[in-house]
Amino acid sequence: MSLKEKYKQKFSEYLEKTRETGFVEKVMHPVVYVSGLPNVKSWELVYFESGHMGAVTALFDEHAEVMVLSNEPVPIGTQATRSGELLEIPVGEGLLGNVVNALGESLYENKVVSGLEEKRRIDITPWGIDKRERVSRPLGTGVTLVDFLIPLGKGQRELVIGDRNTGKTIFTSQVLLSQAKEGTICIYAAIGKKKQDIKFVENFIDANGIRDNTIIVGSSSSDPLGYIYFTPYAAMTIAEYFRDKGKDVLLILDDLTTHAKYYREISLIAKKFPGRDSYPGDIFHTHSRLLERAGNFKVADNKVASITCLPIAETVEGDITGYIQTNLMSITDGHIFFDESSYKAGKRPAINYFLSVTRVGRQTQTPVRWGVNRELSSFFYLHRKTERFIHFGAELNEGIKATLEMGKRIDRFFDQAINEVYSLDIQLVMFTLIWAQLLKDMTQGKISYYKTTAQKLYLEDPVFKEKIRKVVDGCNDFNSLLGKISAQHEEILNYLEKAHEKR
């Protein structure tokens, strides 16, 4: 049965059930105005005799405003009936590993998603402060630069912002990979993207073997406007289902500037009064109501479960003062800024540390990681000042040369490919080896080899993992870690060499 025939059948069923019938009086696709439904409610589903479905978005004295979830317009005079049901999506464990649209249906034709246990409304009031917990657990992104300098916590809402094609989606894919390997439920919401972009993320998930822990909620630019608008809400609803099961969730919203543009289009079609940049006056409420549903929560059986949200926002020529961008900055707990000039200079990830902020992530850091953060922040300030100084043609003494050389080594250390993610312990050990200049005489290739080998051993070799954890956990601050690594660095490097010989 086609979708159109299915909706025609539902129209007949609900007409018999509710005994209310209305007619389409005005059409401004995808918005229509229906009269004759006296008991209809906001967000209630409405079915049309033409085989269309819509959701009520506003109520007026004489008619209801309905957003039609179809690319095909509904003719004037079409009969309509209310369903008595609010807009909901099915949720359950069966969603894991699937690619679905905003209504929870598979994006692949003839595929039915099974194992769905209940239905939930996609737009609800966020939980209050009485059900929230302080963000106290670190979230390892697997990206060393972020974990050291812009740390995140589970339950944090961190905006990822920057120009187009500067590595934002690649970064969020790395976070998704790192968290999925730790057992976190990962949800990627593609909002009005190209179909090939959605397929790229799906292929990345399959290539890294993390499909069982991930869900893609996708809408393409060719989908009905309603599907695109509802996509982030549907993804958040799915995240709340797993949170209520006591599981930590990572939610990526790619991206909310696109979402705002489509909402502006819908609002202008519906003749809502435009505000700044022609966006509707309630755009801030629309996004804040969505993002406030993320956080660290108390759930059943005295458990704590989190929804960590990474909304993405696009800038134009690095301008972070745009209307939607500043709105999202004020809603979230910080932002990670991807700089186009850094990207063109070859830095991966192209993150501008000086323009990035994390408001709650540092409270999740251990004293050792906090020490690294402090040392690196001071060093980057000194390094930037030194680079400016040498532009005046000053002579380079030994101190300046050492600072510039260390800056190069740290930049290379922070460079990561898309499929590279590192555990927090490995990041600490490898950085300490470089900071203590124990790898000073080695080539960049050798250092990269040590990084990847150490990470592989950390995941596969329990002896090596225990050795590294014992070193890191036994330190009260960064200075004590420096001492321990300096004393044991030959043993650690020999272990890595022997692992290479065995392979």
DOKOLDO-623278 format. One line per field, with one value per residue (C-alpha): residue number from 1; residue in one letter; x, y, z. Coordinates in nm, 2 decimals. Layout:
<dotis>
num [NUM	...];
residuo [A	...];
xx [X	...];
yy [Y	...];
zz [Z	...];
</dotis>
This chain:
<dotis>
num [1	2	3	4	5	6	7	8	9	10	11	12	13	14	15	16	17	18	19	20	21	22	23	24	25	26	27	28	29	30	31	32	33	34	35	36	37	38	39	40	41	42	43	44	45	46	47	48	49	50	51	52	53	54	55	56	57	58	59	60	61	62	63	64	65	66	67	68	69	70	71	72	73	74	75	76	77	78	79	80	81	82	83	84	85	86	87	88	89	90	91	92	93	94	95	96	97	98	99	100	101	102	103	104	105	106	107	108	109	110	111	112	113	114	115	116	117	118	119	120	121	122	123	124	125	126	127	128	129	130	131	132	133	134	135	136	137	138	139	140	141	142	143	144	145	146	147	148	149	150	151	152	153	154	155	156	157	158	159	160	161	162	163	164	165	166	167	168	169	170	171	172	173	174	175	176	177	178	179	180	181	182	183	184	185	186	187	188	189	190	191	192	193	194	195	196	197	198	199	200	201	202	203	204	205	206	207	208	209	210	211	212	213	214	215	216	217	218	219	220	221	222	223	224	225	226	227	228	229	230	231	232	233	234	235	236	237	238	239	240	241	242	243	244	245	246	247	248	249	250	251	252	253	254	255	256	257	258	259	260	261	262	263	264	265	266	267	268	269	270	271	272	273	274	275	276	277	278	279	280	281	282	283	284	285	286	287	288	289	290	291	292	293	294	295	296	297	298	299	300	301	302	303	304	305	306	307	308	309	310	311	312	313	314	315	316	317	318	319	320	321	322	323	324	325	326	327	328	329	330	331	332	333	334	335	336	337	338	339	340	341	342	343	344	345	346	347	348	349	350	351	352	353	354	355	356	357	358	359	360	361	362	363	364	365	366	367	368	369	370	371	372	373	374	375	376	377	378	379	380	381	382	383	384	385	386	387	388	389	390	391	392	393	394	395	396	397	398	399	400	401	402	403	404	405	406	407	408	409	410	411	412	413	414	415	416	417	418	419	420	421	422	423	424	425	426	427	428	429	430	431	432	433	434	435	436	437	438	439	440	441	442	443	444	445	446	447	448	449	450	451	452	453	454	455	456	457	458	459	460	461	462	463	464	465	466	467	468	469	470	471	472	473	474	475	476	477	478	479	480	481	482	483	484	485	486	487	488	489	490	491	492	493	494	495	496	497	498	499	500	501	502	503];
residuo [M	S	L	K	E	K	Y	K	Q	K	F	S	E	Y	L	E	K	T	R	E	T	G	F	V	E	K	V	M	H	P	V	V	Y	V	S	G	L	P	N	V	K	S	W	E	L	V	Y	F	E	S	G	H	M	G	A	V	T	A	L	F	D	E	H	A	E	V	M	V	L	S	N	E	P	V	P	I	G	T	Q	A	T	R	S	G	E	L	L	E	I	P	V	G	E	G	L	L	G	N	V	V	N	A	L	G	E	S	L	Y	E	N	K	V	V	S	G	L	E	E	K	R	R	I	D	I	T	P	W	G	I	D	K	R	E	R	V	S	R	P	L	G	T	G	V	T	L	V	D	F	L	I	P	L	G	K	G	Q	R	E	L	V	I	G	D	R	N	T	G	K	T	I	F	T	S	Q	V	L	L	S	Q	A	K	E	G	T	I	C	I	Y	A	A	I	G	K	K	K	Q	D	I	K	F	V	E	N	F	I	D	A	N	G	I	R	D	N	T	I	I	V	G	S	S	S	S	D	P	L	G	Y	I	Y	F	T	P	Y	A	A	M	T	I	A	E	Y	F	R	D	K	G	K	D	V	L	L	I	L	D	D	L	T	T	H	A	K	Y	Y	R	E	I	S	L	I	A	K	K	F	P	G	R	D	S	Y	P	G	D	I	F	H	T	H	S	R	L	L	E	R	A	G	N	F	K	V	A	D	N	K	V	A	S	I	T	C	L	P	I	A	E	T	V	E	G	D	I	T	G	Y	I	Q	T	N	L	M	S	I	T	D	G	H	I	F	F	D	E	S	S	Y	K	A	G	K	R	P	A	I	N	Y	F	L	S	V	T	R	V	G	R	Q	T	Q	T	P	V	R	W	G	V	N	R	E	L	S	S	F	F	Y	L	H	R	K	T	E	R	F	I	H	F	G	A	E	L	N	E	G	I	K	A	T	L	E	M	G	K	R	I	D	R	F	F	D	Q	A	I	N	E	V	Y	S	L	D	I	Q	L	V	M	F	T	L	I	W	A	Q	L	L	K	D	M	T	Q	G	K	I	S	Y	Y	K	T	T	A	Q	K	L	Y	L	E	D	P	V	F	K	E	K	I	R	K	V	V	D	G	C	N	D	F	N	S	L	L	G	K	I	S	A	Q	H	E	E	I	L	N	Y	L	E	K	A	H	E	K	R];
xx [0.00	0.14	0.16	-0.12	-0.36	-0.26	-0.35	-0.68	-0.77	-0.68	-0.90	-1.20	-1.12	-1.08	-1.38	-1.59	-1.43	-1.44	-1.74	-1.58	-1.52	-1.36	-1.26	-0.95	-1.03	-0.69	-0.36	-0.01	0.18	0.30	0.06	-0.32	-0.61	-0.89	-1.24	-1.50	-1.29	-1.42	-1.23	-0.90	-0.59	-0.24	0.00	-0.29	-0.27	-0.51	-0.59	-0.72	-0.94	-0.68	-0.43	-0.23	-0.14	-0.06	-0.01	-0.19	0.06	-0.17	-0.54	-0.76	-1.12	-1.25	-0.99	-0.68	-0.34	-0.21	0.14	0.11	0.38	0.40	0.57	0.23	-0.01	-0.36	-0.64	-0.88	-1.21	-1.05	-1.23	-1.03	-1.08	-0.90	-0.75	-0.76	-0.39	-0.10	0.21	0.42	0.70	0.76	1.07	1.25	1.57	1.48	1.59	1.96	2.15	1.88	1.84	1.50	1.31	1.14	0.84	1.06	1.02	1.31	1.47	1.51	1.20	1.03	1.22	1.02	1.18	1.08	1.13	0.95	0.80	0.61	0.51	0.63	0.54	0.82	0.76	0.75	0.83	1.19	1.24	1.28	1.58	1.45	1.54	1.88	2.22	2.55	2.77	3.05	3.16	3.41	3.32	3.61	3.59	3.89	4.02	4.33	4.31	3.95	4.00	4.30	4.19	3.81	3.70	3.34	3.13	2.84	2.52	2.69	2.55	2.85	2.80	3.02	3.05	3.25	3.24	3.13	3.39	3.62	3.59	3.28	3.11	3.44	3.50	3.15	3.21	3.52	3.33	3.06	3.33	3.49	3.17	3.02	3.33	3.26	2.91	2.73	2.41	2.49	2.23	2.32	2.05	2.10	1.88	1.80	2.13	2.22	2.15	2.51	2.61	2.38	2.53	2.88	2.80	2.63	2.94	3.17	2.96	2.97	3.35	3.42	3.19	2.97	2.64	2.48	2.52	2.41	2.09	2.07	1.77	1.78	1.59	1.72	1.67	1.42	1.19	0.88	0.95	0.77	1.00	1.30	1.16	1.07	1.40	1.59	1.28	1.24	1.61	1.58	1.27	1.47	1.75	1.51	1.39	1.74	1.81	1.50	1.65	1.95	2.19	2.41	2.33	2.54	2.32	2.46	2.24	2.38	2.29	2.06	2.13	1.98	1.69	1.64	1.63	1.36	1.16	1.19	1.05	0.76	0.68	0.69	0.46	0.22	0.23	0.39	0.54	0.91	1.18	1.55	1.69	1.33	1.34	1.02	1.01	0.99	1.31	1.50	1.22	1.21	1.58	1.60	1.30	1.48	1.83	1.70	1.59	1.96	2.15	2.25	1.94	1.82	1.63	1.47	1.64	1.86	2.06	2.21	2.19	2.28	2.20	2.51	2.42	2.65	2.45	2.63	2.60	2.75	2.91	2.99	3.35	3.41	3.15	3.02	2.81	2.51	2.16	2.12	2.48	2.46	2.12	2.27	2.58	2.36	2.16	2.45	2.73	3.01	3.13	3.41	3.51	3.65	3.87	3.90	4.25	4.37	4.20	4.38	4.71	4.66	4.57	4.34	4.12	4.11	4.00	4.08	4.15	4.15	3.79	3.65	3.48	3.37	3.16	3.11	3.37	3.66	3.48	3.49	3.87	4.11	4.39	4.63	4.43	4.37	4.74	4.79	4.52	4.69	5.04	4.92	4.71	5.02	5.24	5.00	4.98	5.36	5.39	5.15	5.33	5.67	5.54	5.43	5.76	5.98	5.78	5.97	6.29	6.43	6.73	6.63	6.80	6.79	6.48	6.28	6.40	6.30	5.95	5.90	6.02	5.80	5.50	5.57	5.58	5.26	5.08	5.19	5.08	4.73	4.69	4.44	4.29	3.91	3.94	4.18	4.05	4.25	4.16	4.22	4.50	4.69	4.66	4.81	5.10	5.20	5.17	5.39	5.66	5.66	5.64	5.93	6.12	6.17	6.08	6.28	6.52	6.26	6.09	5.73	5.65	5.80	5.59	5.27	5.36	5.39	5.05	4.86	5.03	4.98	4.61	4.57	4.75	4.54	4.22	4.36	4.63	4.50	4.85	4.95	4.62	4.67	5.02	4.91	4.62	4.84	5.08	4.80	4.57	4.87	4.94	4.79	4.90	5.08	5.42	5.40	5.30	5.60	5.82	5.67	5.68	6.04	6.13	5.94	5.96	6.21	6.00	5.69	5.87	6.03	5.69	5.56	5.86	5.82	5.45	5.55	5.80	5.53	5.30];
yy [0.00	0.34	0.62	0.81	0.52	0.47	0.83	0.80	0.49	0.67	0.97	0.74	0.57	0.90	1.06	0.77	0.80	1.18	1.27	1.61	1.73	2.04	2.20	2.36	2.73	2.87	2.72	2.86	2.54	2.38	2.57	2.53	2.68	2.44	2.55	2.33	2.14	2.30	2.06	2.04	2.09	2.24	1.97	1.74	1.53	1.61	1.38	1.49	1.29	1.36	1.13	1.39	1.43	1.75	1.88	2.18	2.46	2.74	2.79	3.09	3.18	3.05	2.81	2.60	2.64	2.31	2.22	1.96	1.69	1.65	1.81	1.80	2.08	2.01	2.16	2.42	2.26	1.93	1.76	1.71	1.54	1.55	1.24	1.31	1.22	1.45	1.44	1.15	0.92	0.56	0.49	0.18	-0.02	-0.12	0.23	0.14	0.09	0.25	0.56	0.72	1.03	1.28	1.04	0.75	0.57	0.42	0.63	0.31	0.21	-0.12	-0.14	-0.14	-0.05	-0.31	-0.33	0.00	-0.01	0.32	0.65	0.99	1.35	1.53	1.87	1.87	2.11	2.05	1.89	2.13	2.20	1.95	1.66	1.79	1.71	1.90	1.82	1.62	1.34	1.41	1.34	1.22	1.35	1.16	1.48	1.58	1.96	1.97	1.72	1.93	2.29	2.29	2.00	1.88	1.71	1.46	1.66	1.97	2.16	2.28	2.48	2.38	2.69	2.79	2.86	2.59	2.32	2.39	2.04	2.08	1.76	1.57	1.68	1.57	1.24	1.19	1.26	1.01	0.75	0.80	0.79	0.49	0.29	0.36	0.23	0.57	0.58	0.82	1.00	1.21	1.45	1.56	1.87	1.95	1.81	1.66	1.29	1.23	1.40	1.17	0.87	0.99	0.98	0.64	0.50	0.64	0.46	0.13	0.16	0.19	-0.08	0.13	0.09	-0.10	0.21	0.48	0.62	0.87	1.09	1.25	1.49	1.60	1.93	1.77	1.66	1.85	2.15	1.99	1.69	1.92	2.14	1.84	1.65	1.79	1.75	1.39	1.32	1.48	1.27	0.95	1.07	1.11	0.76	0.61	0.86	0.74	0.39	0.51	0.54	0.83	0.98	1.19	1.40	1.59	1.85	1.93	2.21	2.46	2.76	2.55	2.47	2.84	2.92	2.66	2.77	3.13	3.01	2.84	3.14	3.39	3.16	3.16	3.54	3.56	3.90	3.90	4.03	4.07	3.93	3.83	3.55	3.50	3.66	3.32	3.17	3.20	3.02	2.75	2.67	2.72	2.49	2.23	2.26	2.28	1.92	1.82	1.80	1.57	1.42	1.21	0.91	0.60	0.39	0.68	0.67	0.96	0.97	1.25	1.39	1.57	1.79	1.93	2.17	2.29	2.65	2.79	3.13	3.34	3.46	3.38	3.62	3.49	3.79	3.68	3.67	3.29	3.23	3.46	3.32	2.97	3.09	3.23	2.91	2.67	2.61	2.72	2.70	2.55	2.78	2.64	2.90	2.91	3.06	2.77	2.52	2.67	2.66	2.28	2.25	1.95	2.01	2.38	2.50	2.85	2.79	3.16	3.21	2.89	2.86	2.58	2.69	2.37	2.13	2.23	2.13	1.77	1.76	1.58	1.77	1.62	1.73	2.07	2.11	2.03	2.28	2.55	2.48	2.47	2.79	2.97	2.83	2.92	3.27	3.29	3.12	3.37	3.66	3.52	3.48	3.84	3.95	3.78	3.96	4.27	4.10	4.05	3.81	3.46	3.37	3.01	3.08	3.20	2.91	2.66	2.82	2.81	2.45	2.33	2.51	2.32	1.98	2.05	2.16	1.83	1.64	1.79	1.70	1.42	1.24	1.18	0.81	0.88	0.91	0.88	0.78	1.04	0.84	0.79	1.16	1.25	1.01	1.10	1.48	1.44	1.26	1.56	1.82	1.67	1.66	1.28	1.25	1.55	1.37	1.16	1.22	1.32	0.98	0.80	1.01	0.94	0.57	0.57	0.75	0.51	0.20	0.32	0.37	0.03	-0.14	0.05	-0.10	-0.45	-0.53	-0.54	-0.54	-0.22	-0.06	-0.14	0.00	0.33	0.37	0.30	0.57	0.83	0.75	0.75	1.12	1.41	1.68	1.73	1.77	1.43	1.28	1.45	1.28	0.94	0.95	1.07	0.78	0.51	0.65	0.39	0.11	0.25	0.30	-0.04	-0.19	-0.02	-0.13	-0.50	-0.48	-0.36	-0.66	-0.91	-0.78];
zz [0.00	-0.10	0.16	-0.02	0.00	0.36	0.45	0.26	0.46	0.78	0.67	0.65	0.99	1.17	1.01	1.14	1.48	1.54	1.33	1.26	0.91	0.78	0.45	0.31	0.27	0.18	0.06	0.09	0.05	0.27	0.50	0.46	0.66	0.75	0.88	1.05	1.31	1.64	1.88	1.70	1.92	1.85	1.71	1.64	1.32	1.05	0.75	0.41	0.17	-0.10	0.08	0.27	0.64	0.83	1.18	1.34	1.40	1.51	1.60	1.51	1.57	1.24	1.12	1.20	1.05	0.93	0.80	0.53	0.54	0.16	-0.14	-0.32	-0.24	-0.11	-0.33	-0.20	-0.09	0.01	0.30	0.62	0.96	1.29	1.43	1.80	1.81	1.86	1.65	1.78	1.66	1.75	1.96	2.08	2.07	1.71	1.59	1.66	1.34	1.13	0.91	0.97	0.88	1.12	1.16	1.26	0.92	0.74	0.46	0.26	0.06	0.15	0.49	0.81	1.14	1.40	1.77	1.85	2.20	2.24	2.09	2.22	2.14	1.95	2.12	2.50	2.78	2.89	3.23	3.53	3.75	4.01	3.77	3.67	3.80	3.79	3.49	3.66	3.42	3.14	2.78	2.58	2.22	2.11	1.96	2.17	2.12	2.24	2.53	2.66	2.59	2.54	2.76	2.75	3.01	2.97	2.96	2.81	2.51	2.31	1.99	1.69	1.48	1.17	0.80	0.55	0.47	0.77	0.93	1.16	1.04	1.05	1.41	1.52	1.34	1.54	1.87	1.75	1.68	2.02	2.22	2.02	2.11	2.48	2.45	2.44	2.22	1.94	1.73	1.42	1.30	0.94	0.88	0.52	0.40	0.06	0.04	-0.04	0.29	0.48	0.30	0.39	0.76	0.72	0.53	0.81	1.07	0.88	0.80	1.18	1.29	1.52	1.36	1.65	1.87	1.63	1.48	1.19	1.17	0.83	0.61	0.27	0.10	-0.13	0.16	0.26	0.48	0.77	0.77	0.78	1.06	1.28	1.23	1.54	1.76	1.65	1.72	2.07	2.14	2.05	2.27	2.56	2.52	2.57	2.85	3.04	3.00	3.20	2.90	2.81	2.47	2.23	2.00	1.70	1.52	1.18	1.15	1.32	1.09	0.81	1.04	1.12	0.74	0.68	0.98	0.85	0.51	0.68	0.89	0.60	0.40	0.70	0.71	1.05	1.13	1.04	1.28	1.25	0.92	0.84	1.10	1.31	1.66	1.82	1.66	1.99	2.18	1.91	1.95	2.33	2.39	2.18	2.34	2.70	2.66	2.67	3.00	3.29	3.45	3.74	3.60	3.75	4.02	4.13	3.81	3.63	3.25	3.01	2.67	2.54	2.25	1.98	1.76	1.46	1.32	1.00	0.97	0.67	0.64	1.01	1.14	1.47	1.54	1.32	1.46	1.48	1.58	1.88	1.97	1.98	2.18	2.45	2.47	2.49	2.74	2.51	2.15	1.95	1.66	1.34	1.17	0.79	0.80	1.02	0.78	0.48	0.68	0.70	1.06	1.14	1.33	1.23	1.58	1.70	2.07	2.15	2.03	2.17	2.51	2.74	3.04	3.23	3.08	3.30	3.62	3.50	3.46	3.69	3.85	3.60	3.30	3.46	3.49	3.12	3.03	3.24	3.09	2.73	2.77	2.90	2.63	2.35	2.47	2.48	2.14	1.98	2.13	2.01	1.66	1.65	1.79	1.52	1.25	1.34	1.23	1.58	1.62	1.74	2.07	2.21	2.42	2.12	1.90	2.17	2.20	1.82	1.79	2.08	1.91	1.59	1.77	1.96	1.64	1.48	1.79	1.77	1.40	1.36	1.06	1.05	1.16	1.45	1.80	2.12	2.48	2.75	2.91	2.58	2.51	2.85	2.82	2.46	2.53	2.84	2.64	2.40	2.67	2.86	2.53	2.55	2.18	2.07	1.84	1.67	1.33	1.30	1.14	1.44	1.69	1.48	1.48	1.86	1.90	1.68	1.83	2.19	2.12	1.95	2.24	2.50	2.34	2.28	2.54	2.90	3.04	2.86	2.95	3.32	3.30	3.15	3.39	3.69	3.58	3.51	3.81	4.05	3.99	4.18	3.94	3.61	3.76	3.92	3.59	3.43	3.69	3.64	3.26	3.26	3.48	3.28	2.92	2.81	2.93	2.76	2.43	2.44	2.49	2.18	1.98	2.09	1.99	1.64	1.61	1.71	1.43];
</dotis>
